[in-house]
Amino acid sequence: MIIIQQGELVLTDRILTGDLLIDGDKIVAIDEHVPVPEGAKVIDAKGCYVFPGFIDPHTHFQMTNALASTADDFDSGTKAAILGGTTSIINFASPEEGSLCKGLEVHKERAAGHCSCDYKFHMELVEMNDTVAGEIPKVVEAGVSSFKVYLAYGFRLTDREIYDAIEAIKPTGALVGAHCENGDLIDALVADKRKRGELDISNHPLTRPAMIESESIKRFSTIGASLEYPVHVVHVSSKEGVEEILRERALGHTVTCETCPQYLVLDESRYSLPNYEGAKYVMSPPLRTKVDQMTLKEALVNGTFQTIGSDHCSFNFEGQKLKSRHDFTRIPGGIPGAEERGIVAYDVLVNQCNMSAVDFMKLVSENPAKLYGMYPKKGTLAVGSDGDITIVDKSVEHVLSKESAHTKADYIPYEGISVTGKVRDVILRGHHVVQDGSLTESYLGECIP
């Protein structure tokens, strides 16, 4: 048994200064004062927020694309995640040999026994046909509660294929998310840059302007609305994207959305750094302007967004990103960030934007648990819920750096950023796996049913 004493317990509707008792893998008592059972481990949480374990709804661990394989596998990625207070991740699984079922099994096998936090999977749809449609209910039965389609990249679906995908998913009730960028326009803008010989890193964001994000959001929402089915937009990065979501909602269309910490604290000036350092920040959508940052922060505070994901997709600077420094189209896109996601978002929203700890908790824990079928097992401090706890010491000021990070990538994008608040302790289903910032138990992660 573990008892957490006199912490500021972040409940779904209020903050309670009190005690929380975990017996086995479940929370069994919450009150202003809970008697200490004989033999229970006592954790003093005075001066700390006690959150339900953070949930990262957007990771790409152990992924290979046309350009490279990620630096982080499930082993290193989930260790970094749990040290950052994340007790559950949702990773992306891609089909294998055209089969969703085989793809899900392959990804489950890769993760099994190698995860230090709990995990489940989104299923990517990279083509749409009768075989894929027939497998959708099968993978839902096997635990998938969400699918992702792409409106960009070589494996993007056409509008008709997205329509067919949503139509096949609709009877299952699973969530449909999308990467919203206009792939055809990106290809045209890239071809123009190539023709002009303008291939240095600073051209990356110029081939992915905000208007191609907002156009794709409109199109994706329209397809969902035509089937009277809700849709979800991942990694919204721009003012135009936020405004499009609000317009769609005003039309009565059901659209939920996610953003990421990188779009709150980093901007497009990074692409002009000397010594090709800009390659570190090549991702899609790209970093935007400070005006976009402000809009995203305001939208988070006013409740426009439902979740904050890391979009952790790590590649090394040396040997992977840097080798294509003279052709931005060949730089593998993505950044590490699963470890820093929670505390960067906390510092921006709670410390800088005066968001309540309750509203912050909903973004990083409760809302993703509800969206992805894990609530109330995950995402809440409640009797009967899993004993997943993240304790944040509100007073500790520290500087983020690769030196103290745990990703296998050779850099972090948040290098040198100072934050106030630090993940001190993490409990995973009743196991005290992070103590005073150090990982004490590994590989206890389970696949979430």
DRENDO-1510 file (C-alpha; in Angstrom, 1 decimal, always signed):
<recs>
REC; n; res; u; v; w
REC; 1; MET; +0.0; +0.0; +0.0 .
REC; 2; ILE; +1.0; +3.6; -0.7 .
REC; 3; ILE; -0.4; +6.7; +1.0 .
REC; 4; ILE; +0.2; +10.1; -0.4 .
REC; 5; GLN; -0.2; +12.7; +2.3 .
REC; 6; GLN; -1.2; +16.4; +2.3 .
REC; 7; GLY; -0.7; +16.9; -1.5 .
REC; 8; GLU; -2.9; +19.2; -3.6 .
REC; 9; LEU; -5.0; +16.5; -5.2 .
REC; 10; VAL; -6.2; +17.6; -8.6 .
REC; 11; LEU; -9.7; +16.2; -8.9 .
REC; 12; THR; -12.0; +16.5; -11.9 .
REC; 13; ASP; -13.9; +19.5; -10.3 .
REC; 14; ARG; -11.6; +20.9; -7.6 .
REC; 15; ILE; -8.3; +20.8; -5.8 .
REC; 16; LEU; -8.4; +19.0; -2.4 .
REC; 17; THR; -5.6; +19.3; +0.0 .
REC; 18; GLY; -5.5; +15.8; +1.6 .
REC; 19; ASP; -4.5; +12.2; +1.4 .
REC; 20; LEU; -4.8; +9.4; -1.2 .
REC; 21; LEU; -4.4; +5.7; -0.6 .
REC; 22; ILE; -3.5; +3.1; -3.1 .
REC; 23; ASP; -3.9; -0.6; -2.4 .
REC; 24; GLY; -2.6; -3.0; -5.0 .
REC; 25; ASP; -3.1; -1.3; -8.3 .
REC; 26; LYS; -6.2; +0.8; -7.5 .
REC; 27; ILE; -7.0; +4.0; -5.6 .
REC; 28; VAL; -9.1; +3.0; -2.6 .
REC; 29; ALA; -9.5; +6.2; -0.6 .
REC; 30; ILE; -9.3; +10.0; -1.0 .
REC; 31; ASP; -10.1; +12.4; +1.8 .
REC; 32; GLU; -8.8; +15.4; +3.7 .
REC; 33; HIS; -7.3; +12.8; +6.1 .
REC; 34; VAL; -6.9; +9.1; +5.5 .
REC; 35; PRO; -5.6; +6.9; +8.4 .
REC; 36; VAL; -2.2; +5.4; +7.6 .
REC; 37; PRO; -2.6; +1.6; +7.3 .
REC; 38; GLU; +0.0; -0.6; +9.0 .
REC; 39; GLY; +2.9; -1.2; +6.6 .
REC; 40; ALA; +1.9; +1.4; +4.1 .
REC; 41; LYS; +4.6; +3.4; +2.3 .
REC; 42; VAL; +4.2; +7.1; +3.1 .
REC; 43; ILE; +4.9; +9.8; +0.4 .
REC; 44; ASP; +4.9; +13.4; +1.7 .
REC; 45; ALA; +3.4; +15.6; -1.0 .
REC; 46; LYS; +3.2; +18.9; +0.8 .
REC; 47; GLY; +3.8; +21.8; -1.7 .
REC; 48; CYS; +3.1; +19.5; -4.7 .
REC; 49; TYR; +0.3; +19.0; -7.1 .
REC; 50; VAL; -0.9; +15.3; -7.2 .
REC; 51; PHE; -2.3; +14.6; -10.7 .
REC; 52; PRO; -3.7; +11.5; -12.3 .
REC; 53; GLY; -0.9; +10.1; -14.4 .
REC; 54; PHE; -0.4; +12.0; -17.6 .
REC; 55; ILE; -1.5; +10.5; -20.9 .
REC; 56; ASP; +0.4; +11.2; -24.1 .
REC; 57; PRO; -2.0; +10.6; -27.0 .
REC; 58; HIS; +0.6; +11.0; -29.7 .
REC; 59; THR; +3.9; +9.1; -29.9 .
REC; 60; HIS; +5.8; +7.4; -32.7 .
REC; 61; PHE; +8.2; +5.0; -30.9 .
REC; 62; GLN; +10.1; +2.4; -32.9 .
REC; 63; MET; +9.0; +3.7; -36.3 .
REC; 64; THR; +10.6; +3.4; -39.7 .
REC; 65; ASN; +9.7; +5.6; -42.6 .
REC; 66; ALA; +11.1; +6.1; -46.1 .
REC; 67; LEU; +14.0; +8.2; -44.7 .
REC; 68; ALA; +15.1; +6.7; -41.4 .
REC; 69; SER; +14.2; +4.8; -38.2 .
REC; 70; THR; +13.5; +6.6; -35.0 .
REC; 71; ALA; +16.1; +6.9; -32.4 .
REC; 72; ASP; +13.7; +5.9; -29.6 .
REC; 73; ASP; +12.2; +2.4; -29.4 .
REC; 74; PHE; +9.6; +1.4; -26.9 .
REC; 75; ASP; +12.3; +0.8; -24.3 .
REC; 76; SER; +13.9; +4.2; -24.3 .
REC; 77; GLY; +10.8; +6.1; -25.4 .
REC; 78; THR; +8.6; +4.9; -22.5 .
REC; 79; LYS; +11.4; +5.4; -19.9 .
REC; 80; ALA; +11.6; +9.0; -21.1 .
REC; 81; ALA; +7.8; +9.3; -21.0 .
REC; 82; ILE; +7.3; +8.0; -17.5 .
REC; 83; LEU; +10.2; +10.2; -16.1 .
REC; 84; GLY; +8.2; +13.1; -17.5 .
REC; 85; GLY; +5.1; +12.0; -15.6 .
REC; 86; THR; +3.4; +10.1; -18.4 .
REC; 87; THR; +1.9; +6.8; -17.2 .
REC; 88; SER; +0.1; +5.9; -20.5 .
REC; 89; ILE; +1.1; +6.5; -24.1 .
REC; 90; ILE; -0.9; +5.9; -27.3 .
REC; 91; ASN; +1.5; +4.9; -30.1 .
REC; 92; PHE; +0.8; +4.7; -33.8 .
REC; 93; ALA; +0.6; +1.2; -35.4 .
REC; 94; SER; +0.8; +0.9; -39.2 .
REC; 95; PRO; -0.5; -2.0; -41.3 .
REC; 96; GLU; +1.8; -4.8; -42.2 .
REC; 97; GLU; +1.5; -6.3; -45.7 .
REC; 98; GLY; -1.8; -4.5; -46.2 .
REC; 99; SER; -3.3; -6.0; -43.0 .
REC; 100; LEU; -4.5; -3.9; -40.0 .
REC; 101; CYS; -4.7; -7.1; -37.9 .
REC; 102; LYS; -1.2; -8.1; -38.7 .
REC; 103; GLY; +0.1; -4.6; -38.1 .
REC; 104; LEU; -1.5; -4.4; -34.7 .
REC; 105; GLU; +0.0; -7.7; -33.7 .
REC; 106; VAL; +3.4; -6.7; -34.9 .
REC; 107; HIS; +3.3; -3.5; -32.9 .
REC; 108; LYS; +2.0; -5.3; -29.8 .
REC; 109; GLU; +4.9; -7.8; -30.0 .
REC; 110; ARG; +7.4; -5.0; -30.3 .
REC; 111; ALA; +6.1; -3.3; -27.2 .
REC; 112; ALA; +5.5; -6.3; -25.0 .
REC; 113; GLY; +8.0; -6.5; -22.2 .
REC; 114; HIS; +9.8; -3.4; -23.3 .
REC; 115; CYS; +7.5; -0.6; -21.9 .
REC; 116; SER; +7.9; +1.3; -18.7 .
REC; 117; CYS; +4.5; +2.9; -18.9 .
REC; 118; ASP; +1.2; +1.6; -20.0 .
REC; 119; TYR; +0.4; +1.8; -23.7 .
REC; 120; LYS; -2.2; +1.3; -26.4 .
REC; 121; PHE; -2.4; +1.9; -30.1 .
REC; 122; HIS; -4.0; +4.1; -32.8 .
REC; 123; MET; -4.3; +2.3; -36.1 .
REC; 124; GLU; -3.1; +4.1; -39.2 .
REC; 125; LEU; -5.1; +3.8; -42.4 .
REC; 126; VAL; -2.7; +4.2; -45.3 .
REC; 127; GLU; -5.0; +2.7; -48.0 .
REC; 128; MET; -8.7; +2.0; -48.1 .
REC; 129; ASN; -10.3; -1.0; -49.7 .
REC; 130; ASP; -12.7; -3.8; -48.9 .
REC; 131; THR; -10.0; -5.8; -47.0 .
REC; 132; VAL; -9.2; -2.8; -44.8 .
REC; 133; ALA; -12.9; -2.1; -44.2 .
REC; 134; GLY; -13.4; -5.7; -43.1 .
REC; 135; GLU; -10.6; -5.5; -40.6 .
REC; 136; ILE; -11.6; -2.3; -38.9 .
REC; 137; PRO; -14.1; -3.9; -36.5 .
REC; 138; LYS; -11.6; -6.7; -35.8 .
REC; 139; VAL; -8.9; -4.4; -34.6 .
REC; 140; VAL; -11.5; -2.4; -32.6 .
REC; 141; GLU; -12.4; -5.7; -30.9 .
REC; 142; ALA; -8.7; -6.2; -30.3 .
REC; 143; GLY; -8.4; -2.9; -28.4 .
REC; 144; VAL; -8.0; -0.2; -30.9 .
REC; 145; SER; -10.2; +2.8; -30.1 .
REC; 146; SER; -8.9; +5.3; -32.7 .
REC; 147; PHE; -7.8; +5.5; -36.3 .
REC; 148; LYS; -5.6; +8.0; -38.1 .
REC; 149; VAL; -5.7; +9.1; -41.7 .
REC; 150; TYR; -3.3; +11.4; -43.5 .
REC; 151; LEU; -4.1; +14.2; -45.9 .
REC; 152; ALA; -0.4; +14.6; -46.7 .
REC; 153; TYR; +2.6; +12.4; -47.4 .
REC; 154; GLY; +2.8; +9.6; -50.0 .
REC; 155; PHE; +0.4; +7.4; -48.1 .
REC; 156; ARG; -2.3; +10.0; -47.9 .
REC; 157; LEU; -5.9; +9.0; -48.7 .
REC; 158; THR; -8.1; +10.8; -51.2 .
REC; 159; ASP; -11.3; +12.5; -50.0 .
REC; 160; ARG; -13.4; +9.6; -51.2 .
REC; 161; GLU; -11.1; +7.1; -49.3 .
REC; 162; ILE; -11.4; +9.2; -46.1 .
REC; 163; TYR; -15.2; +9.1; -46.6 .
REC; 164; ASP; -15.1; +5.3; -47.0 .
REC; 165; ALA; -12.9; +5.0; -44.0 .
REC; 166; ILE; -15.2; +7.0; -41.7 .
REC; 167; GLU; -18.2; +5.1; -43.1 .
REC; 168; ALA; -16.5; +1.8; -42.1 .
REC; 169; ILE; -15.4; +3.1; -38.7 .
REC; 170; LYS; -18.8; +4.7; -37.8 .
REC; 171; PRO; -20.5; +1.4; -36.6 .
REC; 172; THR; -17.6; +0.8; -34.2 .
REC; 173; GLY; -17.8; +4.2; -32.5 .
REC; 174; ALA; -14.0; +4.6; -32.7 .
REC; 175; LEU; -12.4; +8.0; -33.0 .
REC; 176; VAL; -11.1; +9.2; -36.4 .
REC; 177; GLY; -8.1; +11.5; -36.3 .
REC; 178; ALA; -6.2; +13.2; -39.1 .
REC; 179; HIS; -2.9; +14.8; -40.0 .
REC; 180; CYS; -4.3; +17.9; -41.7 .
REC; 181; GLU; -2.1; +19.3; -44.4 .
REC; 182; ASN; -2.8; +19.5; -48.1 .
REC; 183; GLY; -0.4; +17.0; -49.6 .
REC; 184; ASP; -0.9; +18.0; -53.2 .
REC; 185; LEU; -0.1; +21.7; -52.4 .
REC; 186; ILE; +3.0; +20.7; -50.4 .
REC; 187; ASP; +4.2; +18.6; -53.4 .
REC; 188; ALA; +3.6; +21.6; -55.7 .
REC; 189; LEU; +5.4; +24.0; -53.4 .
REC; 190; VAL; +8.3; +21.6; -52.9 .
REC; 191; ALA; +8.6; +21.1; -56.7 .
REC; 192; ASP; +8.8; +24.8; -57.2 .
REC; 193; LYS; +11.5; +25.2; -54.5 .
REC; 194; ARG; +13.5; +22.3; -56.1 .
REC; 195; LYS; +13.2; +23.9; -59.6 .
REC; 196; ARG; +14.6; +27.2; -58.1 .
REC; 197; GLY; +17.4; +25.4; -56.2 .
REC; 198; GLU; +16.0; +26.7; -52.9 .
REC; 199; LEU; +16.6; +23.6; -50.8 .
REC; 200; ASP; +18.2; +25.0; -47.6 .
REC; 201; ILE; +16.5; +24.3; -44.3 .
REC; 202; SER; +14.8; +27.7; -44.1 .
REC; 203; ASN; +12.5; +26.7; -47.0 .
REC; 204; HIS; +10.9; +23.9; -45.0 .
REC; 205; PRO; +8.1; +26.1; -43.4 .
REC; 206; LEU; +7.6; +28.0; -46.7 .
REC; 207; THR; +6.3; +24.8; -48.3 .
REC; 208; ARG; +3.9; +24.1; -45.5 .
REC; 209; PRO; +2.1; +27.5; -44.9 .
REC; 210; ALA; -0.7; +27.7; -42.3 .
REC; 211; MET; -3.3; +28.0; -45.0 .
REC; 212; ILE; -2.7; +24.4; -46.2 .
REC; 213; GLU; -3.4; +23.3; -42.6 .
REC; 214; SER; -6.7; +25.2; -42.3 .
REC; 215; GLU; -7.8; +24.1; -45.8 .
REC; 216; SER; -7.3; +20.4; -44.8 .
REC; 217; ILE; -9.1; +20.9; -41.5 .
REC; 218; LYS; -12.1; +22.3; -43.3 .
REC; 219; ARG; -12.0; +19.4; -45.8 .
REC; 220; PHE; -11.7; +16.7; -43.2 .
REC; 221; SER; -14.4; +18.2; -41.0 .
REC; 222; THR; -16.7; +18.4; -44.0 .
REC; 223; ILE; -16.2; +14.7; -44.8 .
REC; 224; GLY; -17.0; +13.8; -41.2 .
REC; 225; ALA; -20.1; +16.1; -41.2 .
REC; 226; SER; -21.4; +14.5; -44.4 .
REC; 227; LEU; -21.5; +11.2; -42.5 .
REC; 228; GLU; -22.7; +12.9; -39.3 .
REC; 229; TYR; -19.6; +11.6; -37.5 .
REC; 230; PRO; -17.2; +13.4; -35.2 .
REC; 231; VAL; -13.6; +13.9; -36.2 .
REC; 232; HIS; -10.3; +14.8; -34.4 .
REC; 233; VAL; -7.5; +17.0; -35.7 .
REC; 234; VAL; -4.0; +16.2; -34.3 .
REC; 235; HIS; -1.1; +18.7; -33.9 .
REC; 236; VAL; -2.9; +21.9; -34.8 .
REC; 237; SER; -0.1; +24.5; -35.2 .
REC; 238; SER; -1.5; +27.7; -36.4 .
REC; 239; LYS; -3.9; +30.6; -35.8 .
REC; 240; GLU; -5.6; +29.8; -39.1 .
REC; 241; GLY; -6.1; +26.2; -38.0 .
REC; 242; VAL; -7.7; +27.2; -34.7 .
REC; 243; GLU; -10.0; +29.7; -36.5 .
REC; 244; GLU; -11.1; +27.0; -39.0 .
REC; 245; ILE; -12.0; +24.6; -36.2 .
REC; 246; LEU; -14.1; +27.3; -34.5 .
REC; 247; ARG; -15.9; +28.0; -37.8 .
REC; 248; GLU; -16.6; +24.3; -38.2 .
REC; 249; ARG; -18.0; +24.0; -34.7 .
REC; 250; ALA; -20.2; +27.1; -35.4 .
REC; 251; LEU; -21.7; +25.1; -38.3 .
REC; 252; GLY; -22.6; +22.4; -35.9 .
REC; 253; HIS; -19.8; +20.0; -36.9 .
REC; 254; THR; -18.2; +18.0; -34.1 .
REC; 255; VAL; -14.5; +18.5; -34.2 .
REC; 256; THR; -12.0; +17.8; -31.3 .
REC; 257; CYS; -8.4; +18.8; -31.5 .
REC; 258; GLU; -4.9; +18.5; -30.1 .
REC; 259; THR; -1.8; +20.7; -30.1 .
REC; 260; CYS; +1.7; +20.2; -28.9 .
REC; 261; PRO; +4.2; +22.0; -26.6 .
REC; 262; GLN; +6.6; +22.7; -29.5 .
REC; 263; TYR; +4.1; +25.0; -31.1 .
REC; 264; LEU; +3.8; +27.0; -27.8 .
REC; 265; VAL; +7.4; +27.7; -27.0 .
REC; 266; LEU; +9.4; +27.4; -30.3 .
REC; 267; ASP; +8.9; +29.5; -33.5 .
REC; 268; GLU; +10.0; +29.5; -37.1 .
REC; 269; SER; +13.2; +31.5; -36.5 .
REC; 270; ARG; +14.7; +28.1; -35.5 .
REC; 271; TYR; +14.9; +27.2; -39.2 .
REC; 272; SER; +17.5; +30.0; -39.8 .
REC; 273; LEU; +19.9; +28.9; -37.0 .
REC; 274; PRO; +23.6; +28.7; -38.0 .
REC; 275; ASN; +25.5; +25.5; -38.5 .
REC; 276; TYR; +22.4; +23.8; -39.9 .
REC; 277; GLU; +20.9; +23.6; -36.4 .
REC; 278; GLY; +17.5; +24.3; -38.0 .
REC; 279; ALA; +17.4; +20.6; -39.1 .
REC; 280; LYS; +16.7; +19.7; -35.5 .
REC; 281; TYR; +13.3; +21.4; -35.9 .
REC; 282; VAL; +12.1; +20.0; -39.2 .
REC; 283; MET; +8.7; +18.5; -38.5 .
REC; 284; SER; +5.3; +18.7; -40.0 .
REC; 285; PRO; +3.4; +20.9; -39.5 .
REC; 286; PRO; +6.4; +23.2; -39.1 .
REC; 287; LEU; +7.0; +25.7; -36.3 .
REC; 288; ARG; +5.0; +28.9; -36.8 .
REC; 289; THR; +5.1; +32.6; -35.8 .
REC; 290; LYS; +4.9; +34.1; -32.3 .
REC; 291; VAL; +1.3; +35.3; -33.3 .
REC; 292; ASP; +0.4; +31.6; -33.8 .
REC; 293; GLN; +1.9; +30.8; -30.4 .
REC; 294; MET; -0.2; +33.4; -28.7 .
REC; 295; THR; -3.4; +32.2; -30.5 .
REC; 296; LEU; -2.7; +28.6; -29.5 .
REC; 297; LYS; -2.1; +29.5; -25.8 .
REC; 298; GLU; -5.4; +31.5; -25.8 .
REC; 299; ALA; -7.2; +28.6; -27.4 .
REC; 300; LEU; -5.9; +26.2; -24.7 .
REC; 301; VAL; -7.0; +28.5; -21.9 .
REC; 302; ASN; -10.5; +29.1; -23.4 .
REC; 303; GLY; -11.1; +25.4; -23.9 .
REC; 304; THR; -10.8; +25.1; -27.7 .
REC; 305; PHE; -8.3; +22.2; -27.4 .
REC; 306; GLN; -9.1; +18.9; -25.8 .
REC; 307; THR; -5.6; +17.3; -25.6 .
REC; 308; ILE; -1.8; +18.1; -25.7 .
REC; 309; GLY; +0.3; +15.4; -27.4 .
REC; 310; SER; +4.1; +15.3; -27.7 .
REC; 311; ASP; +4.2; +14.0; -31.3 .
REC; 312; HIS; +7.4; +12.4; -30.2 .
REC; 313; CYS; +9.1; +11.2; -33.3 .
REC; 314; SER; +12.9; +11.3; -32.6 .
REC; 315; PHE; +15.7; +11.3; -35.1 .
REC; 316; ASN; +19.4; +12.0; -34.3 .
REC; 317; PHE; +20.8; +15.3; -35.5 .
REC; 318; GLU; +24.2; +13.8; -36.3 .
REC; 319; GLY; +23.9; +11.0; -38.8 .
REC; 320; GLN; +20.2; +11.4; -39.6 .
REC; 321; LYS; +19.0; +14.9; -39.9 .
REC; 322; LEU; +22.3; +16.6; -40.6 .
REC; 323; LYS; +23.3; +14.5; -43.5 .
REC; 324; SER; +20.4; +16.0; -45.6 .
REC; 325; ARG; +21.2; +19.6; -44.6 .
REC; 326; HIS; +21.5; +20.7; -48.2 .
REC; 327; ASP; +18.0; +19.3; -49.2 .
REC; 328; PHE; +15.4; +19.9; -46.6 .
REC; 329; THR; +13.0; +17.5; -48.3 .
REC; 330; ARG; +15.3; +14.6; -47.3 .
REC; 331; ILE; +15.5; +15.5; -43.6 .
REC; 332; PRO; +13.5; +13.0; -41.5 .
REC; 333; GLY; +10.7; +15.0; -39.8 .
REC; 334; GLY; +10.0; +14.9; -36.1 .
REC; 335; ILE; +11.4; +15.7; -32.7 .
REC; 336; PRO; +11.8; +14.1; -29.3 .
REC; 337; GLY; +9.6; +15.4; -26.5 .
REC; 338; ALA; +7.6; +12.8; -24.6 .
REC; 339; GLU; +9.6; +13.5; -21.5 .
REC; 340; GLU; +9.3; +17.3; -21.6 .
REC; 341; ARG; +5.7; +17.5; -22.9 .
REC; 342; GLY; +3.9; +17.6; -19.5 .
REC; 343; ILE; +6.2; +20.0; -17.7 .
REC; 344; VAL; +6.6; +22.4; -20.7 .
REC; 345; ALA; +2.8; +22.5; -21.0 .
REC; 346; TYR; +2.5; +23.0; -17.3 .
REC; 347; ASP; +4.9; +25.9; -17.2 .
REC; 348; VAL; +3.3; +27.6; -20.1 .
REC; 349; LEU; -0.3; +27.1; -19.1 .
REC; 350; VAL; -0.4; +27.1; -15.3 .
REC; 351; ASN; +2.6; +29.4; -14.5 .
REC; 352; GLN; +2.5; +31.8; -17.5 .
REC; 353; CYS; -1.2; +31.8; -18.6 .
REC; 354; ASN; -2.8; +31.3; -15.1 .
REC; 355; MET; -4.7; +28.2; -16.2 .
REC; 356; SER; -6.1; +26.3; -13.2 .
REC; 357; ALA; -4.4; +23.0; -12.3 .
REC; 358; VAL; -7.8; +21.3; -12.9 .
REC; 359; ASP; -8.1; +22.6; -16.5 .
REC; 360; PHE; -4.5; +21.6; -17.1 .
REC; 361; MET; -5.2; +18.1; -15.8 .
REC; 362; LYS; -8.0; +17.7; -18.2 .
REC; 363; LEU; -5.8; +18.5; -21.2 .
REC; 364; VAL; -3.0; +16.1; -20.2 .
REC; 365; SER; -5.0; +13.3; -18.5 .
REC; 366; GLU; -8.8; +13.3; -18.2 .
REC; 367; ASN; -9.7; +14.4; -21.8 .
REC; 368; PRO; -7.4; +11.9; -23.6 .
REC; 369; ALA; -8.6; +9.1; -21.3 .
REC; 370; LYS; -12.2; +10.0; -22.3 .
REC; 371; LEU; -11.5; +10.4; -26.0 .
REC; 372; TYR; -9.6; +7.1; -26.3 .
REC; 373; GLY; -11.8; +4.8; -24.2 .
REC; 374; MET; -9.7; +4.6; -21.0 .
REC; 375; TYR; -11.8; +6.6; -18.6 .
REC; 376; PRO; -12.4; +6.2; -15.6 .
REC; 377; LYS; -9.7; +3.4; -15.4 .
REC; 378; LYS; -7.2; +6.2; -16.4 .
REC; 379; GLY; -7.4; +9.9; -16.3 .
REC; 380; THR; -8.9; +10.7; -12.9 .
REC; 381; LEU; -8.1; +10.5; -9.1 .
REC; 382; ALA; -11.1; +8.5; -8.0 .
REC; 383; VAL; -11.8; +5.4; -5.9 .
REC; 384; GLY; -11.6; +2.4; -8.1 .
REC; 385; SER; -9.4; +4.0; -10.8 .
REC; 386; ASP; -5.9; +2.8; -11.5 .
REC; 387; GLY; -3.2; +4.0; -9.1 .
REC; 388; ASP; -1.5; +6.1; -11.8 .
REC; 389; ILE; -0.2; +9.2; -10.1 .
REC; 390; THR; +2.1; +12.1; -11.1 .
REC; 391; ILE; +3.5; +14.3; -8.4 .
REC; 392; VAL; +4.7; +17.7; -9.5 .
REC; 393; ASP; +6.8; +19.8; -7.1 .
REC; 394; LYS; +5.6; +23.4; -7.9 .
REC; 395; SER; +8.6; +25.2; -6.5 .
REC; 396; VAL; +11.5; +23.6; -8.4 .
REC; 397; GLU; +13.0; +25.7; -11.1 .
REC; 398; HIS; +15.3; +23.9; -13.6 .
REC; 399; VAL; +16.6; +24.2; -17.1 .
REC; 400; LEU; +15.8; +21.5; -19.7 .
REC; 401; SER; +18.8; +19.9; -21.4 .
REC; 402; LYS; +19.8; +16.9; -23.3 .
REC; 403; GLU; +22.3; +16.2; -20.4 .
REC; 404; SER; +19.4; +15.4; -18.1 .
REC; 405; ALA; +17.0; +14.0; -20.7 .
REC; 406; HIS; +16.5; +10.2; -21.4 .
REC; 407; THR; +15.6; +10.1; -25.1 .
REC; 408; LYS; +18.1; +8.2; -27.2 .
REC; 409; ALA; +18.1; +11.1; -29.6 .
REC; 410; ASP; +21.3; +13.2; -29.5 .
REC; 411; TYR; +19.4; +16.5; -28.7 .
REC; 412; ILE; +16.1; +17.8; -27.3 .
REC; 413; PRO; +14.3; +20.7; -29.0 .
REC; 414; TYR; +13.7; +22.4; -25.6 .
REC; 415; GLU; +17.4; +22.8; -24.8 .
REC; 416; GLY; +18.1; +25.8; -22.4 .
REC; 417; ILE; +14.4; +26.5; -21.6 .
REC; 418; SER; +13.8; +27.3; -17.9 .
REC; 419; VAL; +10.7; +25.9; -16.3 .
REC; 420; THR; +9.2; +26.0; -12.8 .
REC; 421; GLY; +7.7; +22.8; -11.7 .
REC; 422; LYS; +9.3; +19.3; -11.8 .
REC; 423; VAL; +8.0; +15.8; -11.9 .
REC; 424; ARG; +9.2; +14.3; -8.6 .
REC; 425; ASP; +7.4; +11.0; -8.2 .
REC; 426; VAL; +5.4; +8.8; -10.5 .
REC; 427; ILE; +3.2; +5.8; -9.5 .
REC; 428; LEU; +2.2; +3.3; -12.1 .
REC; 429; ARG; -0.7; +1.0; -11.1 .
REC; 430; GLY; +0.5; +1.1; -7.5 .
REC; 431; HIS; +4.2; +0.8; -8.2 .
REC; 432; HIS; +6.4; +3.7; -7.1 .
REC; 433; VAL; +8.4; +3.7; -10.3 .
REC; 434; VAL; +9.9; +7.2; -10.2 .
REC; 435; GLN; +11.3; +8.5; -6.9 .
REC; 436; ASP; +12.7; +11.9; -6.5 .
REC; 437; GLY; +13.1; +12.2; -10.3 .
REC; 438; SER; +14.9; +8.8; -10.8 .
REC; 439; LEU; +13.5; +5.7; -12.4 .
REC; 440; THR; +13.5; +2.9; -9.9 .
REC; 441; GLU; +11.5; +0.2; -11.7 .
REC; 442; SER; +11.3; -0.5; -15.4 .
REC; 443; TYR; +9.2; -2.6; -17.8 .
REC; 444; LEU; +6.0; -2.7; -15.8 .
REC; 445; GLY; +4.0; -1.2; -18.6 .
REC; 446; GLU; +1.0; -3.2; -19.8 .
REC; 447; CYS; -1.2; -3.0; -22.9 .
REC; 448; ILE; -4.4; -1.1; -22.0 .
REC; 449; PRO; -7.5; -3.1; -22.9 .
</recs>
